[in-house]
């Protein structure tokens, strides 16, 4: 996987077997590893801008779609944080070498922290290691803090009775299907109750006008990060996507720090 064309990575066994869509290009270190958001894909504005910048700077760059997202196989409703973390680890192991910068947007910010924790548990014995992180509106623990705790009794009852709830979305004409399994499995991966050891510098970009991930959520995350080299940038008029030209410039500037 040494160019920017579409490739497919087969992972898992039996009922867990699935095919992930990946776009990777070779280049200088540190490489860039993109982790997208919930119901997002690697063709989004930020991911594409990052890949374009990497090409111009001759930097290695890897993008992919989680199972049930974009060009990857699988049903979205089969997805859980653990499943998408396994996807992320599989692509990281297969496609990355040397120092890497994780760039995680929304749910991808949570997965970036979980991926780093898992690599640390393994003793960083693979071909690649984490040199830094850029987290954009990081939705850490969102299944619990930003979904379950905010759900009305009626929504919780629907999840309990039917196993799924159709959540209206301002980003798509189709609702997001939130499953009971997503909520329950997400509780195995919660981070905000403890200090978070990344072992690397972290840059966080957060819009103050974000309706999905409140800026105070980013402040709470910052307080949990044990590293001294953590910088939180609040964008006063920024929304959740942070995809405007000036927001893209901030993202690239944060990446360039590494």
Buried (B, 14 or more C-beta within 10 A) or exposed (E): BEEBEEBEBEBBEEEEEBBBBBBBBBBEBBBBBBBBBBBBBBBBBBBBBBBBBBEEBEBBBBBBBBBBBBBBBBEBEBBBBEBBBBBBBBBBBBBBEEBBBBBBBBBBBBBBBBBBBBBBEEEEEBEBBBBBBBBBBBBBBBBBBBBBEEBEEEBBEBBEEEEBBEEEEEEEEEEBBBBBBBBEBBEEBBBBEEEBBBBBBBBBBBBBEBEBBBBEBBEBBBEBBEBEEBEBBBBEEBBBBBBBEEBBEBBBEBBEEB
